[in-house]
Amino acid sequence: MTNKRIVRQFGVGLVVYLLAGVWALPGWAQTAAVKKMPAKTETLELKAEKNLATAKENSLQLRHFLLGIPKGADLHYHLTGGVYAETFIREGAEDGLCVDVKTAGFTKCPADVVQGPDCADQWKTDAIVPAKAAYCEQGLYDALVDSFSMRGFVPYAGKTAHDHFFDAFAKFSPLKQSHLAEWVDEVAVRAAGQNEQYLELMHTPDFSKATEIAKEVSWTDDFAKLREDLLAHGLGENVKSNVEAFQGGEKKRREMEHCGEADAAPACKVDVRFLWQILRRMAPEVVFAQAVVAFESAQADPERIVGISLVSPEDGYVARRDYALHMRMIQYLHQVYPKVHIELHAGEITYGVVPLEDLCCHIRMAVEAGAERIGHGLDEMYETRPHELMREMAAKHVMVEINLSSNDLILGVSGKNHPLPLYRQFGVPVALSSDDEGVSRIDLTNEYARAVTTYELHYADLKKMSRTGLEHAFLPGASLWESLDDFSKRVNACANDVLGAEMPSKGCAEFLQSSEKATQQWELERRFRQFEANL
């Protein structure tokens, strides 16, 4: 996506209340807080804070207010997990799939299953029925929605919320990858409706070829040799086919949304990039083969595939057994492909879920492996020397992607048991993300509302998190801000411009033209100005 396309795209009582928080700071911080922003901007932010304070009195009004707030980026988003179940049911019918009624999951249709153009009586009693039978039987339709998501789920003996959540992905996995454009369109439409402008979607393309090659090559922990052997056996073919799949999917999505035309959909203004997911539940040679394909693909198409991620339940047997091995793989490949960005799911475990020994160091190992962002980071305070680790993350500007609903639904961690307040206390950069909007039946606005009500966040806190998300997006180009994670001073080229102005000065415009990241950051500031001015 080119830069040009992106460019197109107080009452007295309240003041006293806010200043009271400033006076509670040390003397040096009081001066910095009072002098930090120009009076006009400060007034607009105070007005926004007043509106937020009023909205907090009613949960529906709070959602309405937060729906419009500029959110910048959603950086932790599994594509298939973001699609709602109702879409999958329709696509399953289109693909000619069947449903195993007992498991409420998709499966290939046996030869003896009668498809038929209309509803068939035997579908009411058969164990395997066409997916389109869901449109004939409301009970089956409801069962599929519940199976593909967390809707209405109540844990019971032998079935935890954790199990139901991750099992959902296997239930709809038989769907064809040809739906990629439809999935991206759905999540981009939802993002546009929430005033989001940038998405990094995690997705695992077809890696069957990589799996075949991995089985042909003898395993060795000599990663350099193993990589050479895999590439010599034709691993590059898997790279080429999947890069083309990403490119084709994005092209089709933009055609669906009429991007560049007079009737372009609002979703066209959402800049979509991809993170290649590596599944860590496989045998070591398969995980490494996937990882090589992922790094090679990101190197081949950095415009679209902006980084890699390591996923699958972190408490799984193989994930636990090979965690340190996987980190060594990533660390080695990071040296071979230094320009490829790395996001790692780490610390998506907690007390009682895994043996205590596993809580010691997953986040630390991920940081040492080269992770620029940590997904979840939930078990931070169970890590060895957690305060030291957070100080290190703050110093290295390793951002944590915070997924409040997901952490609560899957692992039962919320409120004071969640490390978000501690990350903020130690200066670790954080941003809110949704993880799996479709499976969790939520959206990013819900995460903002949850953060506000649970942790008493103010408008300035939300604004900082939104800025932090774009600051740590894997977009090319220099940041708008002079120092990383310091949003008080802009680069010289734009220092004298009105922040987010429609018509920046010549020097600032030239700088923005040179950086996709800065362009997106400028657009975020424009949206903040518009949002605050219209309150």
C-alpha positions as CSV (number, residue, x, y, z in Angstrom):
1,M,0.0,0.0,0.0
2,T,1.5,3.4,-1.0
3,N,1.9,6.4,1.1
4,K,-0.5,8.4,-1.2
5,R,-3.3,5.9,-0.5
6,I,-2.8,6.2,3.2
7,V,-2.7,10.1,3.0
8,R,-6.2,10.0,1.4
9,Q,-7.3,8.4,3.6
10,F,-15.2,21.9,31.4
11,G,-16.5,22.9,34.2
12,V,-14.6,24.3,37.1
13,G,-15.2,21.2,39.3
14,L,-13.6,19.0,36.7
15,V,-10.5,21.2,36.4
16,V,-10.1,21.1,40.2
17,Y,-10.6,17.3,40.1
18,L,-7.9,16.8,37.4
19,L,-5.5,19.3,38.9
20,A,-5.8,17.4,42.2
21,G,-4.2,14.4,40.5
22,V,-1.4,16.7,39.2
23,W,-0.7,18.1,42.7
24,A,-0.4,14.6,44.1
25,L,2.7,14.1,41.8
26,P,6.2,15.0,42.9
27,G,7.2,18.7,42.3
28,W,9.1,18.1,39.1
29,A,6.2,16.1,37.6
30,Q,3.7,18.8,38.6
31,T,5.6,21.3,36.5
32,A,5.9,18.9,33.5
33,A,2.2,17.9,33.7
34,V,1.0,21.5,33.8
35,K,3.3,22.7,31.0
36,K,3.1,19.6,28.9
37,M,0.5,20.7,26.3
38,P,-0.7,24.0,24.7
39,A,-3.8,25.5,26.4
40,K,-6.1,24.9,23.4
41,T,-5.2,21.2,23.2
42,E,-5.5,20.9,27.0
43,T,-9.0,22.5,26.9
44,L,-10.1,20.0,24.2
45,E,-8.8,17.1,26.2
46,L,-10.5,18.4,29.3
47,K,-13.7,18.6,27.4
48,A,-13.2,15.0,26.2
49,E,-12.5,13.9,29.8
50,K,-15.6,15.6,31.0
51,N,-17.6,13.7,28.4
52,L,-16.0,10.4,29.3
53,A,-16.7,11.0,33.0
54,T,-20.4,11.6,32.2
55,A,-20.5,8.6,29.9
56,K,-19.2,6.3,32.7
57,E,-22.5,6.7,34.6
58,N,-24.2,4.5,32.0
59,S,-22.6,1.5,30.3
60,L,-24.5,2.0,27.1
61,Q,-23.6,5.7,26.9
62,L,-20.0,4.7,27.7
63,R,-19.9,2.3,24.7
64,H,-21.4,5.0,22.5
65,F,-18.7,7.5,23.5
66,L,-15.9,5.0,23.1
67,L,-17.1,3.7,19.8
68,G,-16.1,7.0,18.2
69,I,-12.8,7.6,20.0
70,P,-9.9,7.2,17.5
71,K,-8.2,3.8,18.3
72,G,-5.4,3.8,15.9
73,A,-4.3,0.2,15.6
74,D,-5.4,-3.3,16.6
75,L,-2.1,-5.1,16.7
76,H,-3.1,-8.5,18.2
77,Y,-5.8,-9.9,15.9
78,H,-6.2,-13.5,14.7
79,L,-8.0,-13.2,11.4
80,T,-10.1,-16.4,11.6
81,G,-10.7,-15.7,15.3
82,G,-12.1,-12.3,14.3
83,V,-14.8,-13.6,12.0
84,Y,-18.2,-14.1,13.5
85,A,-19.7,-17.6,13.4
86,E,-22.6,-16.6,11.2
87,T,-20.2,-15.9,8.4
88,F,-18.6,-19.3,8.7
89,I,-21.9,-21.0,8.5
90,R,-22.8,-19.3,5.3
91,E,-19.3,-20.1,3.8
92,G,-19.5,-23.7,5.0
93,A,-22.7,-24.1,3.0
94,E,-21.1,-22.4,0.0
95,D,-18.1,-24.8,0.2
96,G,-20.4,-27.8,0.2
97,L,-19.2,-28.9,3.6
98,C,-21.1,-31.1,6.1
99,V,-21.7,-30.8,9.8
100,D,-21.0,-33.5,12.4
101,V,-24.1,-33.0,14.5
102,K,-22.5,-34.5,17.6
103,T,-19.5,-32.2,17.6
104,A,-21.2,-29.3,15.9
105,G,-18.2,-28.9,13.6
106,F,-17.5,-28.8,9.9
107,T,-16.3,-32.0,8.1
108,K,-16.0,-33.2,4.5
109,C,-19.2,-34.7,3.3
110,P,-19.4,-38.5,3.0
111,A,-20.4,-39.8,-0.5
112,D,-23.8,-41.0,0.8
113,V,-24.9,-37.6,2.2
114,V,-27.8,-36.2,0.2
115,Q,-27.2,-32.5,-0.5
116,G,-30.5,-31.7,-2.3
117,P,-31.7,-28.2,-3.2
118,D,-34.3,-28.1,-0.5
119,C,-34.5,-29.1,3.1
120,A,-34.6,-32.9,3.5
121,D,-36.5,-34.7,6.3
122,Q,-33.6,-37.1,7.0
123,W,-31.4,-34.1,8.0
124,K,-33.4,-34.0,11.2
125,T,-32.1,-37.4,12.3
126,D,-28.8,-37.9,10.4
127,A,-25.5,-37.7,12.3
128,I,-23.8,-36.0,9.3
129,V,-25.7,-33.4,7.4
130,P,-24.9,-30.7,4.8
131,A,-23.9,-27.4,6.3
132,K,-26.8,-25.7,4.6
133,A,-29.1,-27.8,6.8
134,A,-28.4,-25.1,9.4
135,Y,-30.7,-22.9,7.5
136,C,-33.5,-25.4,7.8
137,E,-33.0,-26.2,11.5
138,Q,-32.7,-23.3,13.9
139,G,-31.4,-25.7,16.6
140,L,-28.5,-26.8,14.4
141,Y,-27.8,-23.1,13.5
142,D,-27.6,-22.1,17.1
143,A,-25.5,-25.1,18.0
144,L,-22.9,-24.1,15.3
145,V,-22.8,-20.5,16.5
146,D,-22.2,-21.7,20.1
147,S,-19.6,-24.2,18.9
148,F,-17.7,-21.6,16.9
149,S,-17.7,-19.0,19.6
150,M,-18.0,-18.4,23.4
151,R,-21.6,-17.4,23.1
152,G,-23.5,-18.7,26.1
153,F,-20.8,-21.1,27.1
154,V,-20.8,-22.3,30.7
155,P,-17.9,-24.4,31.9
156,Y,-18.9,-27.9,33.1
157,A,-17.2,-31.1,34.2
158,G,-14.5,-32.0,31.7
159,K,-14.9,-28.8,29.6
160,T,-13.3,-25.5,30.5
161,A,-13.7,-22.2,28.8
162,H,-10.1,-22.6,27.7
163,D,-10.8,-25.9,26.0
164,H,-14.0,-24.6,24.3
165,F,-12.3,-21.5,23.0
166,F,-9.4,-23.3,21.4
167,D,-11.5,-26.2,20.1
168,A,-13.6,-23.6,18.2
169,F,-10.8,-23.1,15.7
170,A,-10.7,-26.8,14.7
171,K,-14.5,-26.8,14.3
172,F,-14.4,-24.3,11.4
173,S,-10.9,-25.0,10.1
174,P,-12.2,-27.1,7.1
175,L,-13.3,-23.9,5.4
176,K,-11.4,-23.0,2.2
177,Q,-8.6,-20.5,2.3
178,S,-10.3,-18.9,-0.7
179,H,-12.4,-17.0,1.8
180,L,-9.4,-14.9,2.9
181,A,-10.7,-11.7,1.1
182,E,-14.1,-12.1,2.7
183,W,-12.6,-12.5,6.2
184,V,-10.4,-9.4,5.8
185,D,-13.4,-7.4,4.5
186,E,-15.5,-8.3,7.5
187,V,-12.9,-7.3,10.0
188,A,-11.9,-4.2,8.1
189,V,-15.6,-3.1,8.0
190,R,-15.9,-3.6,11.7
191,A,-12.7,-1.7,12.3
192,A,-13.8,1.2,10.2
193,G,-17.0,1.4,12.2
194,Q,-15.0,1.8,15.4
195,N,-12.7,4.5,14.1
196,E,-9.7,2.2,13.7
197,Q,-7.3,2.9,10.9
198,Y,-4.7,0.1,11.0
199,L,-4.8,-3.7,11.5
200,E,-2.1,-6.3,11.7
201,L,-3.9,-9.6,11.1
202,M,-2.3,-12.8,12.2
203,H,-2.9,-15.6,9.8
204,T,-1.5,-19.1,9.0
205,P,-1.5,-19.8,5.3
206,D,-1.3,-23.4,3.9
207,F,2.0,-24.9,5.0
208,S,1.3,-28.4,3.9
209,K,4.3,-28.3,1.5
210,A,6.6,-27.2,4.3
211,T,5.3,-30.1,6.4
212,E,6.1,-32.6,3.7
213,I,9.6,-31.2,3.2
214,A,10.2,-31.2,7.0
215,K,9.5,-34.9,7.0
216,E,12.0,-35.5,4.3
217,V,14.8,-33.7,6.1
218,S,16.6,-35.2,9.1
219,W,16.1,-33.1,12.3
220,T,19.2,-31.4,13.7
221,D,19.5,-28.5,16.1
222,D,22.2,-27.1,13.8
223,F,19.7,-24.5,12.6
224,A,22.0,-23.2,9.8
225,K,22.3,-26.7,8.3
226,L,18.6,-27.4,8.8
227,R,17.6,-24.2,7.0
228,E,19.9,-25.0,4.1
229,D,18.5,-28.5,3.8
230,L,14.9,-27.3,3.8
231,L,15.5,-24.6,1.2
232,A,17.4,-27.2,-1.0
233,H,14.3,-29.4,-0.9
234,G,12.1,-26.7,-2.4
235,L,10.8,-24.8,0.6
236,G,10.9,-21.7,-1.6
237,E,7.8,-23.1,-3.5
238,N,5.7,-22.7,-0.3
239,V,7.0,-19.2,0.1
240,K,6.0,-18.2,-3.4
241,S,2.5,-19.7,-3.3
242,N,1.6,-18.2,0.1
243,V,3.0,-14.7,-0.8
244,E,0.7,-14.9,-3.8
245,A,-2.2,-16.0,-1.7
246,F,-1.8,-12.9,0.6
247,Q,-1.4,-10.6,-2.4
248,G,-4.4,-12.1,-4.1
249,G,-6.6,-12.0,-1.0
250,E,-5.8,-8.3,-0.4
251,K,-6.4,-7.4,-4.0
252,K,-9.8,-9.2,-4.0
253,R,-10.8,-7.5,-0.7
254,R,-10.1,-4.1,-2.1
255,E,-12.1,-4.9,-5.2
256,M,-15.0,-6.0,-3.0
257,E,-14.9,-2.7,-1.2
258,H,-14.6,-0.7,-4.4
259,C,-11.4,0.9,-3.1
260,G,-10.2,3.8,-5.3
261,E,-13.6,4.3,-6.8
262,A,-16.3,6.9,-6.1
263,D,-18.4,4.5,-4.1
264,A,-15.4,3.2,-2.0
265,A,-16.4,1.6,1.3
266,P,-15.2,3.2,4.5
267,A,-13.2,0.0,5.1
268,C,-10.9,1.0,2.3
269,K,-9.4,3.6,4.8
270,V,-8.3,0.7,7.1
271,D,-4.7,-0.2,6.3
272,V,-4.4,-3.9,6.6
273,R,-1.1,-5.8,6.9
274,F,-0.4,-9.4,8.0
275,L,1.7,-11.3,10.5
276,W,2.5,-14.8,9.5
277,Q,1.5,-17.3,12.3
278,I,3.8,-20.2,13.2
279,L,2.0,-23.0,15.0
280,R,4.1,-24.2,17.9
281,R,2.2,-27.4,18.6
282,M,3.9,-29.3,15.9
283,A,7.1,-31.5,15.8
284,P,10.3,-29.4,16.0
285,E,11.2,-29.9,12.4
286,V,7.8,-28.8,11.2
287,V,7.8,-25.7,13.5
288,F,11.2,-24.8,12.1
289,A,10.1,-25.3,8.5
290,Q,7.1,-23.1,9.1
291,A,9.3,-20.5,10.7
292,V,11.7,-20.5,7.8
293,V,8.7,-20.1,5.4
294,A,7.4,-17.3,7.6
295,F,10.7,-15.3,7.7
296,E,11.3,-15.9,4.0
297,S,7.8,-14.7,3.1
298,A,8.1,-11.6,5.3
299,Q,11.4,-10.8,3.6
300,A,9.9,-11.4,0.1
301,D,6.9,-9.2,0.7
302,P,7.6,-6.8,3.6
303,E,4.9,-4.4,2.2
304,R,2.2,-6.9,3.1
305,I,3.7,-9.4,5.5
306,V,5.1,-7.1,8.1
307,G,6.3,-9.7,10.6
308,I,5.9,-13.1,12.2
309,S,4.2,-14.5,15.3
310,L,4.3,-17.7,17.2
311,V,0.9,-19.0,18.3
312,S,-1.2,-22.0,19.6
313,P,-2.0,-22.7,23.3
314,E,1.1,-22.0,25.3
315,D,0.1,-24.5,27.9
316,G,0.0,-27.4,25.4
317,Y,2.3,-30.3,26.0
318,V,4.5,-29.7,22.9
319,A,4.5,-25.9,23.4
320,R,5.7,-26.3,27.0
321,R,8.2,-29.0,26.2
322,D,9.8,-27.1,23.3
323,Y,9.3,-23.5,24.4
324,A,13.1,-22.9,25.0
325,L,13.8,-24.6,21.7
326,H,11.3,-22.5,19.8
327,M,12.9,-19.3,21.3
328,R,16.3,-20.5,20.1
329,M,14.8,-21.0,16.6
330,I,13.4,-17.5,16.5
331,Q,16.6,-16.0,17.9
332,Y,18.7,-17.8,15.1
333,L,16.3,-16.7,12.4
334,H,16.2,-13.2,13.7
335,Q,20.0,-13.1,13.0
336,V,19.5,-14.4,9.5
337,Y,16.6,-12.1,8.7
338,P,17.3,-9.0,10.8
339,K,14.8,-6.8,9.1
340,V,11.8,-9.1,9.8
341,H,9.7,-7.9,12.7
342,I,8.9,-10.3,15.6
343,E,5.8,-10.5,17.7
344,L,5.6,-13.4,20.2
345,H,2.7,-14.8,22.2
346,A,4.4,-15.2,25.6
347,G,3.0,-15.5,29.1
348,E,-0.5,-16.5,28.1
349,I,-0.5,-18.9,31.1
350,T,-1.2,-18.4,34.7
351,Y,-1.1,-19.9,38.2
352,G,-2.8,-23.3,38.3
353,V,-2.8,-23.8,34.5
354,V,0.7,-25.1,34.1
355,P,3.4,-26.4,36.5
356,L,4.9,-23.5,38.5
357,E,8.2,-24.1,36.8
358,D,6.8,-23.0,33.5
359,L,5.9,-19.6,34.8
360,C,9.5,-18.7,35.4
361,C,10.6,-17.2,32.2
362,H,8.5,-17.4,29.1
363,I,8.2,-13.6,28.7
364,R,11.9,-13.2,29.4
365,M,13.0,-15.8,26.9
366,A,10.7,-14.1,24.3
367,V,12.3,-10.8,24.9
368,E,15.8,-12.3,24.7
369,A,14.8,-14.0,21.4
370,G,14.2,-10.6,19.8
371,A,10.5,-10.0,20.3
372,E,9.5,-6.4,19.7
373,R,6.0,-6.9,21.0
374,I,4.7,-9.5,23.5
375,G,1.2,-10.9,23.0
376,H,-0.7,-11.2,26.4
377,G,2.3,-11.2,28.9
378,L,-0.2,-12.4,31.5
379,D,2.1,-14.3,33.9
380,E,4.5,-11.4,34.3
381,M,4.5,-11.3,38.1
382,Y,5.2,-15.1,38.3
383,E,8.4,-14.7,36.2
384,T,11.7,-14.7,38.0
385,R,12.6,-11.1,39.0
386,P,9.5,-9.6,37.4
387,H,10.3,-6.0,38.4
388,E,13.7,-6.3,36.8
389,L,12.0,-7.8,33.6
390,M,9.5,-4.9,33.4
391,R,12.2,-2.3,33.8
392,E,14.1,-4.1,31.0
393,M,11.0,-4.2,28.7
394,A,10.4,-0.5,29.4
395,A,14.1,0.4,28.6
396,K,14.0,-1.7,25.4
397,H,10.5,-0.4,24.5
398,V,9.0,-3.9,24.2
399,M,5.3,-3.3,23.9
400,V,2.7,-5.6,25.5
401,E,-0.6,-6.3,23.6
402,I,-3.3,-6.3,26.2
403,N,-6.3,-8.6,25.6
404,L,-8.6,-8.1,28.6
405,S,-11.7,-10.1,27.5
406,S,-9.6,-13.0,26.1
407,N,-7.6,-13.3,29.3
408,D,-10.7,-13.4,31.3
409,L,-12.6,-15.8,29.1
410,I,-9.8,-18.3,28.5
411,L,-7.8,-18.1,31.7
412,G,-10.1,-16.4,34.2
413,V,-7.6,-13.5,34.8
414,S,-9.2,-10.1,35.2
415,G,-9.3,-7.0,37.5
416,K,-6.6,-6.7,40.1
417,N,-5.2,-10.1,39.0
418,H,-4.3,-8.7,35.6
419,P,-0.8,-7.2,35.2
420,L,-2.0,-4.2,33.1
421,P,-1.7,-1.7,36.0
422,L,1.8,-3.0,36.8
423,Y,3.0,-2.6,33.3
424,R,1.8,1.0,33.3
425,Q,3.4,1.6,36.6
426,F,6.8,0.4,35.4
427,G,6.5,2.4,32.1
428,V,6.2,-0.7,29.8
429,P,4.4,0.5,26.6
430,V,0.9,-1.1,26.3
431,A,-1.9,-1.0,23.9
432,L,-5.4,-2.6,23.9
433,S,-6.2,-5.2,21.4
434,S,-9.1,-7.6,20.7
435,D,-7.3,-11.0,20.0
436,D,-10.4,-12.9,18.6
437,E,-13.4,-10.6,18.1
438,G,-15.5,-13.3,16.5
439,V,-14.9,-16.2,18.8
440,S,-15.1,-14.0,21.9
441,R,-18.2,-12.1,20.4
442,I,-16.7,-8.7,21.2
443,D,-15.0,-5.8,19.4
444,L,-12.2,-3.4,20.3
445,T,-14.6,-0.8,21.7
446,N,-15.6,-3.4,24.3
447,E,-11.9,-3.7,25.3
448,Y,-11.7,0.1,25.7
449,A,-14.9,0.1,27.8
450,R,-13.6,-2.8,29.9
451,A,-10.3,-1.0,30.6
452,V,-12.1,2.3,31.5
453,T,-14.5,0.7,34.0
454,T,-12.0,-1.8,35.5
455,Y,-9.0,0.4,35.9
456,E,-10.5,3.9,36.1
457,L,-8.6,5.0,33.0
458,H,-9.0,8.6,31.9
459,Y,-9.2,10.0,28.4
460,A,-5.5,10.9,28.3
461,D,-4.7,7.2,29.2
462,L,-6.8,6.0,26.3
463,K,-5.2,8.5,24.0
464,K,-1.7,7.4,25.0
465,M,-2.6,3.7,24.4
466,S,-3.9,4.5,21.0
467,R,-0.8,6.4,20.1
468,T,1.4,3.6,21.5
469,G,-0.3,1.1,19.2
470,L,0.7,3.0,16.1
471,E,4.1,3.8,17.6
472,H,4.8,0.0,17.7
473,A,3.1,-1.0,14.5
474,F,5.4,-2.8,12.1
475,L,5.1,-0.1,9.5
476,P,8.1,1.2,7.6
477,G,9.5,4.7,8.1
478,A,10.4,7.0,11.0
479,S,8.1,7.9,13.8
480,L,6.3,11.2,14.0
481,W,7.6,11.5,17.6
482,E,11.2,12.5,18.3
483,S,11.7,9.9,21.1
484,L,10.1,6.4,21.2
485,D,7.0,6.3,23.4
486,D,7.3,10.0,24.3
487,F,4.4,11.8,22.8
488,S,5.3,15.2,24.0
489,K,7.7,16.2,21.2
490,R,7.5,15.8,17.5
491,V,10.3,15.5,14.9
492,N,11.7,18.8,13.8
493,A,10.1,18.7,10.4
494,C,6.6,18.9,12.0
495,A,7.4,20.6,15.3
496,N,5.7,23.9,14.3
497,D,2.7,22.5,12.6
498,V,-0.7,22.1,14.2
499,L,-0.7,18.5,15.2
500,G,-2.9,16.5,12.7
501,A,-3.5,19.5,10.5
502,E,-5.3,18.9,7.2
503,M,-2.6,20.9,5.3
504,P,0.8,20.4,6.9
505,S,3.7,22.6,6.0
506,K,5.9,21.7,3.1
507,G,8.7,20.3,5.2
508,C,6.3,18.3,7.3
509,A,4.4,17.0,4.3
510,E,7.6,15.8,2.8
511,F,8.5,14.0,6.0
512,L,5.1,12.3,6.1
513,Q,5.4,11.3,2.5
514,S,8.7,9.5,3.4
515,S,7.2,7.5,6.2
516,E,4.1,5.3,6.3
517,K,4.3,5.1,10.0
518,A,4.4,8.9,10.5
519,T,1.6,9.3,8.0
520,Q,-0.6,7.0,10.0
521,Q,0.4,8.8,13.2
522,W,-0.5,12.1,11.7
523,E,-3.9,10.7,10.6
524,L,-4.5,9.6,14.1
525,E,-3.8,13.1,15.5
526,R,-6.2,14.5,12.8
527,R,-8.9,12.1,14.0
528,F,-8.3,13.1,17.6
529,R,-8.6,16.8,16.7
530,Q,-11.9,16.1,14.9
531,F,-13.2,13.9,17.7
532,E,-12.5,16.3,20.4
533,A,-13.7,19.4,18.5
534,N,-17.1,17.7,17.7
535,L,-17.9,16.7,21.3
